[in-house]
């Protein structure tokens, strides 16, 4: 089990024994919840120290104190022949789905970032790409903008809302 050894505004020092954490890598995204604090923190492993075969310490830079798991879809051009609507979603415009994390502003407590951002698989990121982000109440078309940080398996990017529709709209 992981244990928080130290905490600052910008990060955490976490440690594990018993072989836990041996596969942790630099640049990995980690979600941490301290037993005395409600909610999860999202961080990036910036330092890694394998103290022994049995013990690991990691320095984690906190990038968000709040996060929301979201499902995104590639945005396709509307197909007039297949124009049906389900729960407010025009199905002909919905492409392949992928998972992401929405980080409500401000993210990064040590150097607050006031823009809306998401973390998506790097394979899904292209600057200017429009995707559909669906919530319980609304459907957003968002444009993926500038990279905040990129790793081989994830990209943290700013987003711009292009369009917002109510899920109840036909």
C-alpha positions as CSV (number, residue, x, y, z in Angstrom):
1,X,0.0,0.0,0.0
2,X,1.1,3.5,-0.8
3,X,1.7,6.0,2.0
4,X,2.0,9.8,1.7
5,X,5.3,10.8,3.5
6,X,5.3,14.5,2.8
7,X,3.0,17.1,1.2
8,X,3.5,20.7,-0.2
9,X,1.3,22.9,-2.3
10,X,2.9,21.6,-5.5
11,X,3.3,17.9,-4.7
12,X,3.6,14.8,-2.6
13,X,6.3,12.3,-1.7
14,X,4.7,8.9,-1.6
15,X,6.3,5.5,-0.7
16,X,5.4,1.9,-0.9
17,X,6.9,-1.4,0.4
18,X,6.3,-5.0,-0.2
19,X,7.0,-4.9,-3.9
20,X,4.1,-2.4,-4.6
21,X,5.0,0.2,-7.1
22,X,7.9,-1.5,-8.8
23,X,6.3,-0.9,-12.2
24,X,5.7,2.8,-11.6
25,X,7.5,5.0,-14.2
26,X,8.5,8.6,-14.6
27,X,5.7,10.6,-16.3
28,X,3.0,8.3,-15.1
29,X,-0.4,9.8,-14.2
30,X,-1.4,8.9,-10.6
31,X,-4.5,9.6,-8.6
32,X,-4.0,9.9,-4.9
33,X,-6.5,10.1,-2.0
34,X,-5.2,10.8,1.4
35,X,-7.1,9.0,4.2
36,X,-7.7,12.4,6.0
37,X,-8.8,14.3,2.9
38,X,-11.9,14.0,0.8
39,X,-11.5,13.7,-2.9
40,X,-8.7,12.6,-5.2
41,X,-5.7,14.5,-6.4
42,X,-4.2,14.0,-9.9
43,X,-0.5,14.1,-10.3
44,X,2.5,13.2,-12.5
45,X,5.4,11.2,-11.2
46,X,8.4,13.5,-11.6
47,X,11.0,11.7,-9.4
48,X,11.4,8.0,-8.8
49,X,13.7,6.3,-6.3
50,X,13.8,2.6,-6.0
51,X,15.3,2.4,-2.5
52,X,15.5,-1.4,-2.6
53,X,13.8,-4.4,-4.4
54,X,11.1,-4.0,-1.8
55,X,10.8,-0.2,-1.4
56,X,9.9,2.7,-3.8
57,X,9.6,6.4,-3.3
58,X,8.1,8.8,-5.8
59,X,7.8,12.6,-6.1
60,X,4.4,13.5,-7.5
61,X,3.7,16.9,-9.0
62,X,0.0,17.7,-8.4
63,X,-1.7,18.9,-11.6
64,X,-5.3,18.9,-10.4
65,X,-7.3,18.9,-7.2
66,X,-10.5,18.1,-9.0
67,X,-11.1,15.9,-12.1
68,X,-14.0,14.5,-13.9
69,X,-13.9,11.3,-16.0
70,X,-15.4,12.1,-19.4
71,X,-16.2,10.2,-22.6
72,X,-15.3,12.0,-25.8
73,X,-16.2,11.1,-29.4
74,X,-14.6,11.9,-32.7
75,X,-16.8,14.5,-34.5
76,X,-18.0,13.4,-37.9
77,X,-19.8,15.4,-40.6
78,X,-23.6,14.9,-40.3
79,X,-25.1,12.2,-42.5
80,X,-28.5,13.3,-43.7
81,X,-29.5,9.7,-44.4
82,X,-28.8,8.5,-40.8
83,X,-30.0,11.6,-38.9
84,X,-31.5,10.1,-35.7
85,X,-31.2,11.6,-32.3
86,X,-30.8,9.6,-29.0
87,X,-30.9,11.5,-25.7
88,X,-30.1,14.8,-27.4
89,X,-27.2,13.4,-29.4
90,X,-27.2,13.4,-33.2
91,X,-25.8,9.9,-33.7
92,X,-24.6,10.5,-37.3
93,X,-22.0,13.0,-36.0
94,X,-20.6,10.7,-33.3
95,X,-17.4,8.9,-34.2
96,X,-15.3,6.5,-32.2
97,X,-15.3,7.0,-28.4
98,X,-12.4,7.4,-26.1
99,X,-12.0,8.3,-22.4
100,X,-10.5,11.4,-20.9
101,X,-10.2,13.5,-17.8
102,X,-11.6,17.0,-17.6
103,X,-9.6,19.2,-15.2
104,X,-11.9,22.1,-14.1
105,X,-10.0,25.4,-13.7
106,X,-7.9,26.3,-11.9
107,X,-5.7,23.2,-12.3
108,X,-2.1,23.0,-11.1
109,X,-2.2,24.5,-7.6
110,X,1.4,25.8,-7.6
111,X,1.1,27.7,-10.9
112,X,-2.7,27.9,-11.5
113,X,-3.9,27.4,-15.1
114,X,-7.2,29.2,-15.6
115,X,-8.1,27.6,-18.9
116,X,-10.3,24.5,-19.4
117,X,-8.2,21.5,-20.0
118,X,-8.5,17.7,-20.6
119,X,-6.2,14.8,-20.6
120,X,-6.7,12.5,-23.6
121,X,-4.7,9.6,-25.1
122,X,-1.8,11.0,-27.1
123,X,-3.1,8.9,-30.1
124,X,-6.3,11.0,-30.1
125,X,-4.6,14.5,-29.9
126,X,-4.3,16.8,-32.9
127,X,-4.2,20.5,-32.4
128,X,-7.5,22.0,-33.7
129,X,-9.3,18.6,-33.8
130,X,-13.0,18.9,-32.8
131,X,-14.4,16.3,-30.5
132,X,-17.8,15.8,-28.8
133,X,-17.7,15.9,-24.9
134,X,-21.0,14.6,-23.4
135,X,-22.2,15.3,-19.8
136,X,-25.4,14.4,-18.1
137,X,-27.0,17.7,-19.1
138,X,-25.1,19.0,-22.1
139,X,-23.3,18.0,-25.3
140,X,-20.3,20.1,-26.1
141,X,-18.3,20.3,-29.3
142,X,-14.8,21.3,-28.1
143,X,-11.6,22.0,-30.1
144,X,-8.4,20.5,-28.8
145,X,-5.9,23.4,-28.6
146,X,-2.4,23.8,-27.2
147,X,-0.4,21.2,-25.3
148,X,0.3,21.8,-21.6
149,X,2.2,18.5,-21.4
150,X,2.6,15.4,-23.6
151,X,3.8,11.9,-22.7
152,X,3.8,8.8,-24.9
153,X,0.5,7.6,-23.6
154,X,-1.3,10.9,-22.5
155,X,-1.6,14.5,-23.6
156,X,-2.8,17.4,-21.3
157,X,-4.4,20.0,-23.6
158,X,-6.3,23.2,-23.4
159,X,-9.8,23.1,-24.9
160,X,-12.1,25.7,-26.4
161,X,-15.9,25.2,-26.4
162,X,-17.2,25.5,-30.0
163,X,-20.8,24.7,-29.3
164,X,-23.0,23.7,-26.3
165,X,-26.4,22.0,-26.7
166,X,-28.8,20.8,-24.0
167,X,-29.2,17.0,-23.9
168,X,-33.0,17.5,-23.9
169,X,-33.0,19.3,-27.2
170,X,-34.2,17.4,-30.3
